[in-house]
Amino acid sequence: MSSVGFIGGGLMATAIIKGLLKQGYAAERFMVSDPDSTRREMLGKLGIKTFQDNSEMLIALESKEAEGVILAVKPQVVKEALTDVKIPELPLLSIVAGFPVSSLEILLPEAKVLRAMPNTPALIGEGITAITAGTRSGEPEIKWAKEILSSLGAVVTIPESLMDAVTGLSGSGPGFVYFFIEALIDGGVLAGLPRQLSRELALQTVLGSTQMVSKLQEHPAVLRDMVTSPGGTTITGLTELELSGVHGQLMKAVLAATEKSKELGE
Ligand SMILES: NC(=O)c1ccc[n+]([C@@H]2O[C@H](COP(=O)([O-])OP(=O)(O)OC[C@H]3O[C@@H](n4cnc5c(N)ncnc54)[C@H](OP(=O)(O)O)[C@@H]3O)[C@@H](O)[C@H]2O)c1
């Protein structure tokens, strides 16, 4: 049975492993290295073999039928984590935010590098991950990476040139949506609803409206037209949103997050 190694066994690595276990992968297929003993203990409870040292994990991985390696450490420790580490001609999937394929290919001259950008809802299997292949990766590696990342939710393939925009939209997007949900809840409270009821109403409204856009495959503006009756409540509320420029501000938020991602990657 082929094995998958993880360098870094934090939140994201654990989410991927848990998702794959749910899909029927055997725990014996995973090996994780992480300096944090609490992390190792937690993963051990899932039946995962853990290591304190990255090289030791990779040696053990190679002794099995190795499938590939996932790099799941924070950006600031990538260089440290890969120092004195030799990854042979295996797929290496990095989920490290802002770390370009070219830098990884220099650090790991033999590995078949791929880069992915998941988002936070991945932690509950409802994320969307954008994936890009490096110069040494082809269809088989992309297929493998997609299979692994499907444990976190949807997966899309993109050219690396779009990675900063993806970071600005789906990477930072959950923060924008939480902000919007919070405002809806506060609005309900301002209008006199008890907070718990306002929360329930806001959450289901966002969930249901998202499903409407997704399932009916209509442009959001068409659906908006359907709910705005002449002189009614919705058009009155929408007028306030238009007057305060919320539409443009949200567009600018995505653009600002994209620019920040570019800046951090330099
Ligand atoms: N969480 C998200 O929603 C999300 C979304 C998109 C992308 N990402 C990216 O995914 C990556 C992992 O994020 P995360 O949220 O899973 O982070 P995390 O929970 O902090 O996990 C990283 C793990 O790596 C360990 N580590 C530190 N130095 C190491 C080394 N030299 N060798 C091996 N392991 C080492 C850390 O141990 P210590 O705690 O002891 O340092 C920690 O357990 C990051 O690069 C992040 O940018 C995360």
The ligand as an ORCA input file, in Angstrom:
! r2SCAN-3c Opt
* xyz 0 1
  N      -5.383     27.264      7.935
  C      -5.850     27.687      6.765
  O      -7.042     27.965      6.580
  C      -4.942     27.801      5.565
  C      -5.479     28.261      4.343
  C      -4.627     28.343      3.224
  C      -3.287     27.991      3.341
  N      -2.789     27.568      4.545
  C      -1.375     27.245      4.625
  O      -1.222     25.924      5.094
  C       0.011     25.837      5.818
  C      -0.270     25.136      7.141
  O      -1.217     25.918      7.870
  P      -1.851     25.387      9.215
  O      -3.007     26.274      9.499
  O      -2.023     23.907      9.146
  O      -0.633     25.738     10.218
  P      -0.308     25.084     11.639
  O      -1.533     24.557     12.278
  O       0.553     26.063     12.370
  O       0.588     23.817     11.223
  C       1.941     23.876     10.882
  C       2.641     22.770     11.687
  O       3.999     22.681     11.219
  C       4.822     22.503     12.367
  N       6.220     22.861     12.090
  C       6.894     23.992     12.466
  N       8.172     23.916     12.045
  C       8.312     22.732     11.403
  C       9.402     22.084     10.763
  N      10.616     22.659     10.685
  N       9.200     20.864     10.222
  C       7.987     20.274     10.265
  N       6.912     20.835     10.866
  C       7.068     22.057     11.425
  C       4.177     23.392     13.391
  O       4.651     23.076     14.679
  P       4.720     24.302     15.775
  O       3.306     24.601     16.119
  O       5.535     23.709     16.872
  O       5.390     25.449     15.077
  C       2.708     23.069     13.189
  O       2.315     21.946     13.929
  C       0.536     27.259      5.992
  O       1.633     27.496      5.144
  C      -0.619     28.144      5.602
  O      -0.155     29.302      4.948
  C      -3.586     27.476      5.652
*
